[in-house]
Amino acid sequence: MPTAPFDSYAKSYEILHDQNLAPLGAESREFLHAKLKWCARFVTKHFKPATSTRTFLDYGCGTGRFGHEFYKYFDPSWGYVGVDSSAASIKEAQEQSSSSCQRSHGNKNPLFFRLDSWNQSAAQYDFILAACVFHHIEPDRRQLILRKLWDALRQRGVLVIWEHNPWNPVTRRIVKDCAFDRDARLLSIAEMIRLWRETIDNGETGYQFVTFFPGMLRRLQPVEQLLAWLPLGGQWVFWGKKGE
């Protein structure tokens, strides 16, 4: 994850994202809540009822927007940890968290750490999300990061990679015009599958296409799950589940 460029967007990320999405009639929070809902549904489907605390890692959490909304979708049996390479973004996340009302959710607060601190930790997680992170990672480092995330999973844990779909021309245009995506090198689902096979190649895997009807087309979103196979969605989601 790049550091310095995102430091300069720590205070303005959501504003810039809203401006970038305006031609679609969409807002940044619409995409944020779509990710939260998808992850919550995935947990319900793939995890048994909790008998102990589980931990969710948000790798590349930015200013912590996902974490600040986390307990609206996840119960207190889950702990949330967000990490990012941008010191300014983590500072913003921590400040927003300390001034919010997260304690109303079973005394649970999201936790945020700089990536360099997290790299020294041997902690393991039940669910790891890397949302729109890999397109900021140089291709020759993607195997290293993917292996590190996989190794940080507990047995039966799940790793989810969420990315923009370069096969969608609207997505390509939005990324091209986005101030904080100037270094982006999009990867297709085919490239993700190849990366997985070259790096991990075990565990249960799956993928689907998402974000077909953002913004002005949001009334059609209930049918998106029927189109999960169609490679024209604005984004894709890939997951791998660790065995016993």
C-alpha positions in Angstrom: 0.0 0.0 0.0 1.4 3.4 -0.9 1.9 5.8 2.0 2.6 9.4 1.2 -0.1 9.9 -1.5 -2.9 8.8 0.8 -1.6 11.0 3.6 -2.6 14.0 1.6 -6.2 12.6 1.2 -6.8 11.7 4.8 -9.1 14.8 5.4 -10.7 14.9 2.0 -11.1 11.2 0.9 -14.8 11.0 1.0 -15.4 14.4 -0.6 -13.1 13.5 -3.5 -14.7 10.1 -3.9 -18.2 11.7 -3.9 -17.0 14.1 -6.6 -15.6 11.2 -8.7 -18.9 9.3 -8.4 -21.2 12.2 -9.1 -21.6 11.4 -12.9 -23.2 8.1 -11.8 -25.5 9.8 -9.3 -23.8 7.8 -6.6 -22.1 8.6 -3.3 -19.1 7.1 -1.6 -21.1 5.8 1.3 -23.3 3.7 -1.1 -20.3 1.6 -2.0 -19.1 1.4 1.6 -22.5 0.0 2.8 -22.6 -2.4 -0.1 -19.3 -3.9 1.1 -20.5 -4.1 4.7 -23.8 -5.8 3.7 -22.0 -8.3 1.5 -19.5 -9.2 4.2 -22.2 -9.5 6.8 -24.2 -11.9 4.5 -21.1 -13.9 3.8 -20.4 -14.3 7.5 -24.0 -15.5 8.1 -23.6 -18.1 5.3 -20.1 -19.3 6.0 -19.6 -19.1 9.7 -21.3 -21.1 12.5 -22.8 -19.1 15.4 -19.9 -17.8 17.5 -18.9 -19.6 20.7 -15.9 -17.3 21.1 -14.7 -13.9 19.9 -13.8 -13.7 16.2 -11.6 -11.0 14.6 -12.1 -9.1 11.4 -9.1 -7.5 9.7 -9.6 -4.6 7.3 -6.3 -4.5 5.4 -5.9 -1.1 3.8 -8.6 0.5 6.0 -7.8 4.1 5.0 -9.5 6.6 7.4 -11.5 3.7 9.0 -14.9 4.3 7.3 -15.6 0.6 7.2 -14.7 0.2 10.9 -16.8 3.2 12.0 -19.9 1.5 10.6 -18.8 -2.1 11.4 -21.0 -2.7 14.5 -24.1 -1.7 12.6 -23.7 -4.9 10.6 -21.7 -7.2 12.9 -22.6 -8.3 16.5 -20.2 -7.8 19.4 -18.8 -11.3 19.1 -16.6 -9.8 16.4 -13.6 -7.6 17.0 -12.5 -5.2 14.2 -8.9 -4.3 13.4 -8.0 -1.8 10.6 -4.5 -1.4 9.3 -3.1 1.0 6.8 0.3 2.3 5.6 -0.9 5.9 5.7 0.0 7.4 9.0 -2.3 10.4 8.4 -5.2 8.1 7.5 -4.8 6.0 10.7 -4.6 9.1 12.8 -7.9 10.3 11.3 -9.4 6.9 11.9 -8.4 6.9 15.5 -9.6 10.4 16.1 -13.0 9.7 14.5 -13.3 6.5 16.5 -12.6 8.1 19.8 -15.3 10.8 19.2 -17.9 8.3 18.0 -20.5 6.3 19.9 -19.1 2.8 19.2 -19.2 1.9 22.9 -23.0 1.5 22.5 -22.3 -1.8 20.7 -21.4 -4.1 23.7 -18.4 -1.9 24.7 -16.7 -2.8 21.4 -14.6 -0.2 19.6 -12.8 -0.6 16.2 -9.0 -0.7 16.6 -6.7 1.0 14.1 -3.0 0.5 13.6 -0.3 1.6 11.2 0.9 -1.1 8.8 4.5 -1.0 10.1 3.3 -1.8 13.6 0.9 -4.5 12.4 3.7 -6.2 10.3 5.4 -7.0 13.6 2.4 -8.7 15.0 1.7 -12.5 14.8 -2.0 -12.0 15.3 -4.4 -14.2 13.3 -7.9 -13.4 12.1 -11.1 -15.2 11.1 -12.0 -12.8 8.3 -9.6 -10.6 6.3 -10.8 -8.1 3.8 -8.6 -6.3 1.3 -11.0 -3.9 -0.5 -9.7 -1.9 -3.4 -6.2 -2.4 -2.1 -4.5 -4.7 -4.6 -4.7 -2.2 -7.5 -2.4 0.0 -5.5 0.2 -2.8 -5.0 2.9 -3.2 -7.6 2.3 -6.4 -9.5 5.7 -7.9 -8.4 4.7 -7.5 -4.7 1.2 -8.9 -4.9 2.3 -12.5 -4.3 4.1 -11.4 -1.1 1.1 -9.6 0.2 -1.4 -12.3 -0.7 0.8 -14.9 1.1 1.1 -12.7 4.2 -2.7 -12.2 4.4 -3.3 -15.9 3.9 -0.8 -16.8 6.6 -2.6 -14.4 9.0 -5.8 -16.4 8.7 -6.9 -18.9 11.4 -8.1 -22.3 10.3 -11.5 -22.1 8.6 -10.9 -18.3 8.2 -11.8 -16.4 5.0 -9.8 -14.0 2.9 -11.8 -11.7 0.6 -10.3 -9.6 -2.1 -12.6 -6.9 -3.5 -11.5 -5.0 -6.7 -12.5 -2.8 -9.5 -13.4 -4.7 -12.7 -11.2 -3.6 -15.7 -13.6 -5.3 -18.1 -16.2 -2.6 -17.3 -15.6 0.6 -19.3 -17.4 2.8 -16.8 -15.1 1.5 -14.0 -12.0 2.2 -16.1 -13.2 5.8 -16.7 -14.0 6.4 -13.0 -10.6 5.1 -11.9 -8.8 7.1 -14.6 -10.4 10.3 -13.3 -9.9 9.6 -9.6 -7.2 11.7 -7.9 -6.2 8.9 -5.5 -6.2 6.2 -8.1 -3.4 7.7 -10.3 -1.1 4.8 -9.4 -3.8 2.2 -10.0 -3.0 -0.9 -12.0 -6.3 -2.8 -12.2 -6.4 -6.5 -12.1 -9.0 -8.7 -13.7 -10.6 -11.7 -12.0 -8.6 -13.9 -14.4 -5.4 -12.3 -13.1 -6.6 -12.7 -9.5 -7.2 -16.5 -10.1 -3.8 -16.8 -11.7 -2.2 -15.0 -8.8 -4.0 -17.3 -6.3 -2.9 -20.4 -8.1 0.7 -19.2 -8.3 0.8 -18.2 -4.6 -1.7 -20.3 -2.5 -3.6 -22.8 -4.6 -5.4 -24.5 -1.7 -8.5 -23.9 0.2 -12.1 -23.4 -1.0 -12.4 -20.5 -3.4 -15.1 -18.6 -5.2 -15.9 -15.3 -6.9 -18.7 -13.1 -8.2 -19.2 -9.9 -10.0 -20.9 -7.0 -8.1 -21.8 -3.3 -8.5 -24.0 -3.5 -11.6 -26.5 -0.8 -10.7 -24.9 2.0 -8.7 -26.3 5.5 -8.3 -29.2 6.4 -10.5 -29.8 2.7 -11.2 -29.9 1.6 -7.6 -33.5 0.5 -7.8 -32.3 -2.4 -9.8 -29.9 -3.6 -7.2 -32.1 -6.4 -5.8 -31.5 -8.4 -9.0 -27.7 -8.0 -8.8 -27.2 -11.4 -7.2 -28.8 -13.0 -10.2 -26.1 -11.5 -12.3 -23.1 -12.5 -10.2 -21.8 -14.7 -13.0 -21.8 -11.9 -15.6 -18.3 -10.3 -16.0 -19.7 -6.8 -16.6 -20.2 -5.7 -13.0 -18.3 -2.6 -11.9 -16.4 -4.7 -9.4 -15.6 -8.3 -8.5 -15.1 -10.2 -5.2 -12.8 -13.2 -4.8 -12.6 -15.3 -1.6 -10.6 -18.1 -0.3 -11.5 -20.2 2.8 -8.8 -22.0 4.8 -9.4 -25.7 5.5 -8.9 -27.5 8.8 
